[in-house]
Amino acid sequence: MLVLTRKAGERIKIGDDVVISVLEISKGNVRIGVEAPKRVPIHRHEIYEKIQEENLKAAQGDLASLEAALQLFREKKS
């Protein structure tokens, strides 16, 4: 992990496309701004973890629900 010290108003460049700006530091909080192309997803870490969790659940699927949907499909075709 690279650890950098920045003051309000200073920036960090990541690759060619991403810029992190320190907007404000107050009362133990840091406000940052992220400039990146629209194709680059940006999420708070806890939200990213939740998205990954939900994607995993969706990929595993519920076999019973799938079988029920298949049965309905077969009945509709008949």
DRENGUMI-746085 format. One line per 3 residues: their letters; for each residue y, z, x of N, C-alpha, C. Coordinates in Angstrom, 3 decimals, always signed. Layout:
! DRENGUMI-746085
a = Y,Z,X,Y,Z,X,Y,Z,X | ...
! end
This chain:
! DRENGUMI-746085
mlv = -1.179,+0.000,+0.850,+0.000,+0.000,+0.000,+1.237,+0.000,+0.891 | +2.147,-0.866,+0.578,+3.434,-0.908,+1.268,+4.383,+0.023,+0.522 | +5.027,+0.923,+1.235,+5.982,+1.848,+0.629,+7.361,+1.524,+1.180
ltr = +8.298,+1.271,+0.274,+9.662,+0.926,+0.663,+10.649,+1.904,+0.039 | +11.734,+2.128,+0.705,+12.825,+2.929,+0.153,+13.965,+1.978,-0.182 | +14.453,+2.043,-1.390,+15.555,+1.185,-1.840,+16.563,+2.054,-2.571
kag = +17.800,+1.643,-2.535,+18.872,+2.306,-3.274,+19.208,+1.466,-4.489 | +19.907,+2.064,-5.442,+20.345,+1.318,-6.627,+21.108,+0.080,-6.180 | +20.790,-1.047,-6.794,+21.447,-2.314,-6.471,+20.695,-3.134,-5.431
eri = +19.728,-2.528,-4.748,+18.958,-3.263,-3.756,+17.751,-3.920,-4.406 | +17.197,-4.918,-3.704,+16.123,-5.725,-4.283,+14.950,-5.838,-3.321 | +13.813,-6.228,-3.890,+12.604,-6.511,-3.122,+12.102,-7.870,-3.573
kig = +11.747,-8.711,-2.621,+11.235,-10.052,-2.925,+9.724,-10.052,-2.710 | +8.972,-10.551,-3.706,+7.521,-10.670,-3.607,+7.179,-12.151,-3.722 | +6.639,-12.705,-2.661,+6.334,-14.127,-2.660,+7.604,-14.940,-2.844
ddv = +7.443,-16.140,-3.390,+8.591,-17.017,-3.612,+9.228,-16.826,-4.977 | +8.488,-16.195,-5.913,+8.903,-16.232,-7.314,+9.300,-14.909,-7.946 | +9.028,-13.786,-7.289,+9.230,-12.496,-7.946,+10.265,-11.668,-7.187
vis = +11.219,-11.109,-7.943,+12.239,-10.232,-7.373,+12.259,-8.940,-8.191 | +12.160,-7.815,-7.490,+12.252,-6.493,-8.112,+13.613,-5.921,-7.746 | +14.387,-5.525,-8.750,+15.709,-4.946,-8.509,+15.721,-3.489,-8.950
vle = +16.277,-2.618,-8.111,+16.470,-1.221,-8.492,+17.802,-1.176,-9.233 | +17.749,-0.915,-10.525,+18.959,-0.948,-11.348,+19.685,+0.384,-11.360 | +18.918,+1.479,-11.460,+19.548,+2.789,-11.603,+18.562,+3.868,-11.190
isk = +19.076,+4.909,-10.575,+18.270,+6.073,-10.228,+19.001,+7.291,-10.767 | +18.343,+8.037,-11.672,+18.983,+9.234,-12.208,+17.937,+10.203,-12.759 | +18.135,+11.467,-12.513,+17.297,+12.535,-13.059,+15.802,+12.277,-12.868
gnv = +15.420,+11.834,-11.697,+14.007,+11.620,-11.409,+13.424,+10.338,-11.975 | +14.239,+9.516,-12.596,+13.780,+8.237,-13.140,+14.391,+7.081,-12.356 | +13.637,+6.018,-12.267,+14.117,+4.803,-11.614,+14.015,+3.671,-12.621
rig = +15.106,+2.983,-12.874,+15.083,+1.793,-13.726,+14.996,+0.591,-12.811 | +14.002,-0.258,-13.073,+13.844,-1.461,-12.263,+13.907,-2.689,-13.158 | +14.285,-3.792,-12.560,+14.271,-5.078,-13.235,+13.316,-5.993,-12.483
vea = +12.606,-6.820,-13.226,+11.659,-7.745,-12.621,+12.035,-9.160,-13.035 | +12.285,-10.006,-12.049,+12.535,-11.426,-12.302,+11.303,-12.189,-11.834 | +10.678,-12.905,-12.755,+9.477,-13.673,-12.415,+9.359,-14.840,-13.384
pkr = +8.632,-15.878,-12.990,+8.407,-17.000,-13.907,+7.664,-16.521,-15.160 | +7.860,-17.220,-16.264,+7.208,-16.844,-17.522,+5.687,-16.852,-17.410 | +5.151,-17.638,-16.495,+3.698,-17.726,-16.340,+3.109,-16.465,-15.705
vpi = +3.964,-15.599,-15.164,+3.503,-14.367,-14.520,+3.587,-13.218,-15.516 | +2.440,-12.690,-15.962,+2.487,-11.566,-16.903,+2.978,-10.297,-16.206 | +3.819,-9.544,-16.900,+4.348,-8.290,-16.356,+4.107,-7.203,-17.400
hrh = +3.398,-6.163,-17.009,+3.079,-5.053,-17.913,+3.219,-3.733,-17.171 | +3.564,-2.675,-17.908,+3.420,-1.335,-17.336,+1.931,-1.130,-17.084 | +1.587,-0.365,-16.061,+0.185,-0.220,-15.665,-0.684,+0.310,-16.808
eiy = -0.193,+1.299,-17.547,-1.006,+1.870,-18.627,-1.265,+0.843,-19.736 | -0.328,-0.054,-19.966,-0.517,-1.107,-20.966,-1.525,-2.129,-20.437 | -1.407,-2.482,-19.164,-2.352,-3.416,-18.549,-3.782,-2.892,-18.653
eki = -3.970,-1.607,-18.379,-5.312,-1.011,-18.476,-5.844,-1.099,-19.905 | -4.987,-0.856,-20.887,-5.398,-0.923,-22.298,-5.789,-2.357,-22.666 | -5.038,-3.334,-22.201,-5.355,-4.742,-22.463,-6.722,-5.071,-21.876
qee = -6.976,-4.632,-20.636,-8.264,-4.895,-19.998,-9.406,-4.247,-20.784 | -9.185,-3.032,-21.243,-10.181,-2.306,-22.036,-10.514,-3.069,-23.324 | -9.477,-3.513,-24.023,-9.667,-4.245,-25.275,-10.350,-5.593,-25.023
nlk = -9.988,-6.262,-23.938,-10.635,-7.535,-23.602,-12.121,-7.332,-23.335 | -12.454,-6.249,-22.656,-13.854,-5.955,-22.367,-14.624,-5.693,-23.663 | -14.024,-4.924,-24.564,-14.666,-4.659,-25.861,-14.891,-5.963,-26.625
aaq = -13.885,-6.814,-26.634,-13.988,-8.082,-27.363,-15.054,-8.979,-26.745 | -15.150,-8.971,-25.429,-16.135,-9.815,-24.752,-17.559,-9.328,-25.014 | -17.726,-8.022,-25.121,-19.048,-7.467,-25.388,-19.441,-7.711,-26.835
gdl = -18.455,-7.647,-27.711,-18.688,-7.910,-29.128,-19.643,-6.929,-29.773 | -19.713,-7.033,-31.058,-20.603,-6.202,-31.850,-21.666,-7.130,-32.410 | -22.884,-7.018,-31.904,-23.965,-7.917,-32.282,-24.238,-7.869,-33.782
asl = -24.156,-6.700,-34.379,-24.404,-6.568,-35.818,-23.375,-7.375,-36.614 | -22.114,-7.313,-36.207,-21.066,-8.077,-36.891,-21.297,-9.575,-36.731 | -21.713,-9.984,-35.550,-21.985,-11.390,-35.296,-23.150,-11.876,-36.161
eaa = -24.207,-11.073,-36.249,-25.356,-11.445,-37.068,-24.976,-11.506,-38.548 | -24.138,-10.591,-39.004,-23.682,-10.602,-40.393,-22.865,-11.860,-40.683 | -22.002,-12.244,-39.743,-21.194,-13.447,-39.923,-22.084,-14.682,-39.947
lql = -23.086,-14.715,-39.101,-24.021,-15.831,-39.069,-24.782,-15.937,-40.390 | -25.194,-14.814,-40.930,-25.897,-14.799,-42.214,-24.996,-15.344,-43.329 | -23.741,-14.913,-43.347,-22.791,-15.426,-44.355,-22.607,-16.928,-44.211
fre = -22.524,-17.419,-43.001,-22.372,-18.829,-42.729,-23.584,-19.618,-43.265 | -24.779,-19.074,-43.013,-26.000,-19.729,-43.481,-26.059,-19.761,-45.000 | -25.653,-18.666,-45.636,-25.672,-18.619,-47.110,-24.672,-19.598,-47.691
kks = -23.524,-19.731,-47.055,-22.479,-20.628,-47.547,-22.934,-22.093,-47.454 | -23.705,-22.444,-46.405,-24.183,-23.798,-46.212,-25.236,-24.168,-47.247 | -25.976,-23.173,-47.755,-27.080,-23.457,-48.688,-26.614,-23.762,-50.082
! end
